[in-house]
Amino acid sequence: MKIPTFLLVSLVLIGGSPYSHAEVMTKEKIIAEAEKMADAQLASLEKNKKFPAPNWELGVLWAGMADFSKVSPKPLYKEALLKSGEQVDWKLMVEAPQLALTKRKFASYADDLCIGQAWLSIYEQTKTPAILEEVKVRLDIATDFIEEDPANLAEADKTKGDLRLWTWCDALFMAPAVHSHLSAITGEPKYLKAAHKEWWRASALLYDEKEHLYFRDQYKFPPRVKSKNGKKVFWARGNGWVIGGLARFLEYVPKTDPMRPKYEQQFKEMATKLASLQRADGTWSPSLLDYEEFPYSETSGTALNTFAMAWGINHGLLDEKTYRPVVEKAWAALLAARGPEGMLGYVQGVAHGPSGMVFTNASRTYGTGAVLMAAAQLTKLAPLNLPAAPQLTAAPPVEKKPTLAAPETAAKEKT
């Protein structure tokens, strides 16, 4: 698609470094390159000798770190996970503790459960009883809430359309994998049963059967909301959350589960559509159907898609001949997006959709986590035949102007 001249003037084009030519990347090289990013991320988190409390952003990072710790020979990543979990006694986050006492939807909030993916991974390695107990306590609340008869719901817990927990597509990454993993560990089917109910309740509202993509939430439906060029608004990272969530959820859904084929079908539909929307530079635009509105190379959605498609190849759901070039092209773009210190750049900030600009040096922990998930899967596809590093597109840097000191304002971020 042709970019308007006025946009070309305002964009910054950055060549990929250190990869300026095509190369074959071995398993060892994939791990080494991912270690650089993981090390840089951990160094930035440990400035105060203590990791921050695990919110949803760190939940994604630690989930990726847990995956990567299984393929990297360095003990650092497992040690970091243990340190982070021990600091909070393996508790899952409660965003609104006081409200959670009276409203189960706060205790069951999907973002807060995300860290359970990492904790359960560590449990499988250490068998620490406290880890399993903390996850079970919260998943019992969430599961009972999902299964509750609508007539018995407290007024404060009722939501429009009876969508209990997963009212936005990001939630399909955050919570379902915790449900399926806990069910696999304990042998208790209720966690998986509840996830089935809530996933398809969310899908009925958010999944566009024609486009094979998810709207971000109930407010992103046309004709209520369209892009500037009249296109439906489908968010790259939002759909990355879903297809990545499908992969992580299906990892622990039994092959004999009668619901599994339905998930696999949706996974294949989304993969086909997303592969068709990949940009020439290997990334996916923030707004999937409208390149012109946000013409940037965005890496968090790209990393999630790379992880999911590589997982799909490795698990026999996607044709390797078709999808290998897609993930190799995307991986080359992710390597090209790193800054001098090794951190991933071109990450769209916390948002509700494809709004806002993407900058070369923009990095977030969820972007790193998604890259580490992708790296763990790509090691199984090595060697990779990477194309030459692409030119990535970002908004020009914002020049900071001096301002008078003012009190801080706390704006609640929602992914």
Residue pairs with C-beta under 8 A, 6 or more apart in sequence:
1 291
1 292
3 11
3 291
3 292
3 295
4 292
7 292
7 295
10 395
10 396
11 295
11 296
11 393
11 394
11 395
11 396
12 360
12 393
12 394
12 395
12 396
12 397
13 391
13 392
13 393
14 360
14 391
14 392
14 394
15 336
15 389
15 391
16 332
16 333
16 335
16 336
16 337
16 388
16 389
16 390
16 391
16 392
17 336
17 389
19 332
19 335
19 336
19 386
19 388
19 389
20 388
20 389
21 388
21 389
22 385
22 386
22 387
22 388
23 386
24 383
24 384
24 385
24 386
25 33
25 331
25 382
25 383
25 384
25 386
26 382
26 383
27 379
27 382
27 383
30 375
30 378
30 379
30 382
30 384
31 71
31 72
31 73
31 375
31 379
33 335
33 375
34 68
34 72
34 371
34 372
34 375
35 72
35 74
36 338
36 342
37 338
37 342
37 343
37 344
37 368
37 371
37 372
38 65
38 68
38 72
38 76
38 77
38 368
38 372
39 76
39 342
40 341
40 342
40 343
41 61
41 343
41 365
41 368
42 76
42 77
42 80
44 343
45 51
45 52
45 365
50 87
51 58
51 80
51 83
51 84
51 87
52 58
53 87
53 88
53 93
54 62
54 84
54 88
54 93
54 115
54 118
55 93
55 111
55 112
56 93
56 111
56 112
56 114
56 115
56 174
56 366
56 415
57 350
57 364
57 365
57 366
57 415
58 84
58 115
58 365
59 93
59 111
59 114
59 115
59 116
59 117
59 118
59 174
60 114
60 173
60 365
60 366
60 369
60 370
61 365
61 366
61 368
61 369
61 372
62 81
62 84
62 115
62 117
62 118
62 369
63 114
63 115
63 117
63 118
63 121
63 177
63 248
63 369
63 373
64 368
64 369
64 370
64 371
64 372
64 373
64 376
65 77
65 80
65 81
65 118
65 369
65 372
66 81
66 117
66 118
66 121
66 122
67 121
67 372
67 373
67 376
67 377
68 77
68 372
68 373
68 375
68 376
69 77
69 78
69 81
70 376
71 375
71 376
71 379
78 122
78 125
81 118
81 121
81 122
82 122
82 126
84 118
85 118
85 119
85 122
85 131
89 130
89 134
90 119
90 128
90 130
90 131
90 134
90 135
91 134
92 112
92 113
92 115
92 116
92 119
92 134
92 135
92 138
93 111
93 112
93 115
94 100
94 106
94 107
94 109
94 112
95 106
95 109
95 111
95 112
96 106
96 109
99 106
100 106
100 107
102 154
102 156
103 154
103 156
103 157
104 141
104 144
104 145
104 154
104 157
105 145
105 156
105 157
105 159
105 164
105 165
107 138
107 141
107 142
107 145
108 138
108 141
108 142
108 145
108 146
108 164
108 165
109 165
110 165
110 166
110 170
110 171
110 174
110 175
111 170
111 171
111 174
111 415
112 138
113 138
113 139
113 142
113 174
113 175
113 178
114 173
114 174
114 175
114 178
116 135
116 138
116 139
116 178
116 181
116 182
117 177
117 178
117 181
117 248
119 131
119 134
119 135
120 131
120 132
120 135
120 178
120 181
120 182
120 185
122 128
122 131
123 131
123 132
123 135
123 185
124 185
132 185
132 186
135 178
135 182
136 182
136 186
139 178
139 179
139 182
139 191
142 165
142 175
142 179
142 194
143 179
143 190
143 191
143 194
145 157
145 164
145 165
146 164
146 165
146 194
146 197
146 198
147 190
147 193
147 194
147 197
148 164
150 158
150 162
157 164
159 167
160 218
161 205
161 218
162 201
163 201
163 202
163 205
164 198
164 201
165 171
165 175
165 198
166 172
166 175
166 176
166 198
166 199
166 201
166 202
167 202
167 217
167 218
168 206
168 216
168 217
169 202
169 206
169 214
169 215
169 216
169 217
169 235
169 238
169 239
169 241
169 242
170 216
170 238
170 241
170 415
171 202
172 199
172 202
172 214
172 241
172 242
172 245
172 246
172 249
173 241
173 242
173 244
173 245
173 248
173 304
174 241
174 245
175 195
175 198
176 195
176 198
176 199
176 245
176 248
176 249
177 245
177 248
177 249
177 251
177 252
179 191
179 192
179 194
179 195
179 249
180 191
180 192
180 195
180 249
180 250
180 251
180 252
180 253
181 251
181 252
182 188
182 191
183 189
183 190
183 191
183 192
183 195
183 252
184 252
184 254
192 253
192 257
195 249
196 259
199 249
199 263
200 262
203 214
203 266
205 218
206 214
206 215
206 216
206 217
206 218
207 213
207 214
207 215
207 266
208 214
208 215
208 232
208 234
211 232
211 234
211 273
211 289
212 269
212 270
212 272
212 273
213 234
213 239
213 270
213 273
213 274
213 288
214 234
214 238
214 239
214 242
214 270
215 221
215 232
215 233
215 234
215 238
216 233
216 235
216 238
216 352
216 353
217 352
219 225
220 233
220 235
220 353
222 232
222 233
225 233
226 232
226 233
227 233
227 287
227 289
227 290
227 293
228 290
228 292
228 293
229 290
229 292
229 293
231 287
231 289
231 290
232 289
233 287
233 289
233 290
233 353
233 354
234 287
234 288
234 289
235 286
235 287
235 288
235 301
235 351
235 353
235 354
236 284
236 285
236 286
236 287
236 288
236 298
236 301
236 302
236 348
236 354
237 286
237 298
237 300
237 301
237 304
237 348
237 351
238 301
238 353
239 270
239 274
239 288
239 301
239 305
240 284
240 300
240 301
240 302
240 303
240 304
240 305
240 308
240 370
241 304
241 415
242 270
243 267
243 270
243 271
243 274
243 304
243 305
243 308
243 309
244 304
244 305
244 307
244 308
244 370
244 373
246 263
246 266
246 267
246 270
246 308
247 267
247 307
247 308
247 311
247 312
249 263
250 260
250 263
250 264
250 267
250 315
251 311
253 259
253 260
253 263
254 260
264 317
267 308
267 312
267 317
268 312
268 317
268 318
271 308
271 309
271 312
271 317
271 318
271 323
274 284
274 288
274 305
274 309
275 309
275 322
275 323
275 326
277 284
277 285
277 288
277 289
278 284
278 326
278 329
278 330
279 285
279 291
279 297
280 390
281 297
281 333
281 390
281 391
281 392
281 393
282 302
282 329
282 330
282 331
282 332
282 333
282 334
282 387
282 390
283 297
283 298
283 299
283 301
283 302
283 330
283 333
283 346
283 390
283 392
284 298
284 301
284 302
284 305
285 291
285 294
285 295
285 296
285 298
285 354
286 294
286 296
286 298
286 301
286 348
286 354
286 358
287 293
287 294
287 353
287 354
288 354
293 354
294 354
294 355
294 357
294 358
295 393
296 346
296 348
296 357
296 358
296 393
296 394
296 395
297 333
297 337
297 346
297 358
297 390
297 392
297 393
297 394
298 346
298 347
298 348
298 358
299 333
299 334
299 337
299 344
299 345
299 346
299 347
299 367
299 371
300 347
300 348
300 364
300 366
300 367
300 370
301 348
302 330
302 333
302 334
303 330
303 334
303 344
303 367
303 370
303 371
303 373
303 374
304 370
304 373
305 330
306 327
306 330
306 331
306 334
306 370
306 374
306 378
307 370
307 373
307 374
307 377
309 318
309 323
309 326
309 327
309 330
310 327
310 374
310 377
310 378
310 380
310 381
311 377
312 318
312 323
313 319
313 320
313 323
313 324
313 327
313 381
314 377
314 380
314 381
320 381
324 381
327 374
327 378
327 381
328 384
328 385
328 386
328 387
329 387
331 374
331 378
331 384
331 386
332 386
332 387
332 388
332 389
332 390
333 389
333 390
333 392
334 344
334 371
334 374
335 386
335 389
336 389
336 390
336 392
337 344
337 345
337 346
337 392
338 344
338 345
339 345
339 360
339 361
339 363
343 363
343 368
344 363
344 367
344 368
344 371
345 359
345 360
345 361
345 362
345 363
345 394
346 358
346 359
346 360
346 362
346 392
346 394
347 358
347 362
347 363
347 364
347 366
347 367
348 354
348 356
348 358
348 362
349 356
349 362
349 364
350 364
350 413
350 414
350 415
351 415
352 414
352 415
357 394
357 395
358 394
358 395
359 394
359 395
359 397
359 398
360 392
360 394
360 397
361 397
366 415
378 384
